[in-house]
């Protein structure tokens, strides 16, 4: 069975914008875990990634600060709502 079957796929990009991994969000209530990321590789280390940085780095530089959010969709809502200096840590504890 495919690792991400039945999940909404979210591309995870490095600072340059190139896709290095994927996050998959469960679409059914009984799917666990709720979020499933690609396994770590030499080019993808969750502890070294800030999701959305490729989109928000200019706004962060201009503002001199960033809003840190918990989830991929929190990032998307903030970004679409006009909060451009926003990131999400890829690794969660």
Secondary structure, 3 states (H helix, E strand, C coil): CCCCCCEEEEEEECCCCCEEEEEEEECCCCCCCCEEECCCECCECHHHCEECHHHHHHHHHHHCCCEEECCHHHHHHHHHCCCCCEEEECCCC
